[in-house]
Every structure is written in structure tokens, then in C-alpha cells.
């Protein structure tokens, strides 16, 4: 398949791809200088297994907690590139947990899914030490990060402890990626398709989910968002489907760090759902 016709090769469909990446990296550097934070907190033994914690300027007791999982097709970017999302999270009065994980093809997808699950377990066990309430935990992810976020509230993790999730530009059906440019880069296996396609999993009916996609995304992202929303609804989850007008795969995630944008407002709404949880209750996690 020629790269210019590959709907999954984002660079070919977003003319300002490099400009947006430079912007979010620059904004993340400023965020790390301006927001109160604790950097590189380990959730595991591997050097890639760390999170950065960002805090509201005015801290309170038992603050809500929000995880953000970055995208990059499981093969690029790091938590440092996405610190800027903490701007919106902390404006909502929550602790931001920006997650790092190992990258394909050096590891396989099973390792990464296990890493994000262990991040959640670390939050449940330890975030109270930093002033957070693990019973008020929400999550968001972009692209591959949205895919990974689904494994925090799927059947194997019930009860999940995730009060609400925002999934932006997500990948919920992996088989089509095997005929994309990604196959030569990360080599998604048939086993990974079978094990890690969110559309084939059951999910926690107590998790409220917002599925967002930019209006200017390529057709597979719209198709997958619709299929996954319908799948979750059929399982009894409360789901909202949101199309971001005039936004593509890259400027939509940039907007998560701008509280006044539609994406930023939607992120704040998801975080606020965490306030509805009963305080000081530690959900059990399998």
C-alpha cells in the first residue's frame, strides 16, 4: 500500500504534523517548569516504568486523580512530550499522572498493556501518599494511548476502579493495521490482534466513557470509534460519542492541554465525574 493512500499514516494527512509536535514538546517543557510536580516516580523496576505527577497550585485533601496515556502507535513519544496535558487536568483540581511505557518493537504489546495496568495498580496503592484519592480515578488516552486505556476497565480488571474514561482518536480494531505502514515498523502479530483488540473484550459497566474523534480524521478512525461506542453500549456502559469540529488526529490531542478548547472542556468534564465517587474508598483491583 502506498504511504500516500494509507489512512493510518497520520503525517500524510496532517500537513502541520511536525509543527504540532514541536509545539506540544515546547509546551510540555514549560509545563514542567511552571506546575508543581514530582518527576520520574517508579511504578516498576524497568527504566521505562515511571510516571510524572503534576499537582494543582492549591492542593486539597483527597484530590481526584487522572491518568493520561500518550499515543504514537506504541512505537514513539514519551511522557515528557505530553506534560502539557497536565495543564487542563490540574485546572480541574486533579493530580495528573502522565504515564511512560516501553516502545515497540523492542517489546511486544503484551508488555505495554501490562505496564499500564501496573501503573493503575501503583496509583490505587500509593497515590494517597501524594494527596490523591484512588477512588476518584479517571483516565484518558490518545490514539494508541486510547487503545491502552481500554485495558484498564476491561473484563479482566473488574472491578476496574476507573470512574470515567476519555478515549481520543483511538484504535479499537487491530487487524486493519496489519496492512498499514506500521506492519514493517512494529510487526503486529495475529496473536496480538486476537488478544489486544478492544472490540473483542468485555468492559466494566460502571465506567463512564467519552469516545472522541476529530471531524477531519481519516475514515478508519471514525469507523472504529463508532464500532467501539456501539460495543460498549451493548454491554451496558454509559457512552457519549463526540466529534470535534475542524480537528484532526494531531490538533485534537494538542487541544487536550488547552482548557478552553472543546477537547479540553470535555477532558475536564470526565475528570469531574471522578468527584462523584465516594471518597476514601479503595476499589479492589485484580
C-alpha positions, 0 to 999 in steps of 0.5 A, spaced: 500 500 500 502 506 498 504 511 504 500 516 500 493 512 500 494 509 507 489 512 512 493 510 518 499 514 516 497 520 520 503 525 517 500 524 510 494 527 512 496 532 517 500 537 513 502 541 520 504 534 523 511 536 525 509 543 527 504 540 532 509 536 535 514 541 536 509 545 539 506 540 544 514 538 546 515 546 547 509 546 551 510 540 555 517 543 557 514 549 560 509 545 563 514 542 567 517 548 569 511 552 571 506 546 575 508 543 581 510 536 580 514 530 582 518 527 576 520 520 574 516 516 580 517 508 579 511 504 578 516 498 576 523 496 576 524 497 568 527 504 566 521 505 562 516 504 568 515 511 571 510 516 571 510 524 572 505 527 577 503 534 576 499 537 582 494 543 582 497 550 585 492 549 591 492 542 593 486 539 597 485 533 601 483 527 597 484 530 590 481 526 584 486 523 580 487 522 572 491 518 568 493 520 561 496 515 556 500 518 550 499 515 543 504 514 537 502 507 535 506 504 541 512 505 537 514 513 539 513 519 544 514 519 551 511 522 557 515 528 557 512 530 550 505 530 553 506 534 560 502 539 557 496 535 558 497 536 565 495 543 564 487 542 563 487 536 568 490 540 574 485 546 572 480 541 574 483 540 581 486 533 579 493 530 580 495 528 573 499 522 572 502 522 565 504 515 564 511 512 560 511 505 557 516 501 553 516 502 545 515 497 540 518 493 537 523 492 542 517 489 546 511 486 544 504 489 546 503 484 551 508 488 555 505 495 554 498 493 556 501 490 562 505 496 564 499 500 564 495 496 568 501 496 573 501 503 573 493 503 575 495 498 580 501 503 583 496 509 583 490 505 587 496 503 592 500 509 593 497 515 590 494 517 597 501 518 599 501 524 594 494 527 596 490 523 591 484 519 592 484 512 588 477 512 588 476 518 584 480 515 578 479 517 571 483 516 565 484 518 558 488 516 552 490 518 545 490 514 539 494 508 541 494 511 548 486 510 547 487 503 545 491 502 552 486 505 556 481 500 554 485 495 558 484 498 564 476 497 565 476 491 561 473 484 563 479 482 566 480 488 571 473 488 574 472 491 578 476 496 574 476 502 579 476 507 573 470 512 574 470 515 567 474 514 561 476 519 555 478 515 549 481 520 543 482 518 536 483 511 538 484 504 535 479 499 537 480 494 531 487 491 530 487 487 524 486 493 519 493 495 521 496 489 519 496 492 512 498 499 514 505 502 514 506 500 521 506 492 519 514 493 517 515 498 523 512 494 529 510 487 526 503 486 529 502 479 530 495 475 529 496 473 536 496 480 538 490 482 534 486 476 537 488 478 544 489 486 544 483 488 540 478 492 544 472 490 540 473 483 542 473 484 550 468 485 555 468 492 559 466 494 566 459 497 566 460 502 571 465 506 567 463 512 564 466 513 557 467 519 552 469 516 545 472 522 541 474 523 534 476 529 530 471 531 524 477 531 519 480 524 521 481 519 516 475 514 515 478 508 519 478 512 525 471 514 525 469 507 523 472 504 529 470 509 534 463 508 532 464 500 532 467 501 539 461 506 542 456 501 539 460 495 543 460 498 549 453 500 549 451 493 548 454 491 554 451 496 558 456 502 559 454 509 559 457 512 552 457 519 549 460 519 542 463 526 540 466 529 534 470 535 534 469 540 529 475 542 524 480 537 528 484 532 526 488 526 529 494 531 531 490 538 533 485 534 537 490 531 542 494 538 542 487 541 544 487 536 550 492 541 554 488 547 552 482 548 557 478 552 553 478 548 547 472 543 546 477 537 547 479 540 553 472 542 556 470 535 555 477 532 558 475 536 564 468 534 564 470 526 565 475 528 570 469 531 574 465 525 574 471 522 578 468 527 584 462 523 584 465 517 587 465 516 594 471 518 597 476 514 601 474 508 598 479 503 595 476 499 589 479 492 589 483 491 583 485 484 580 
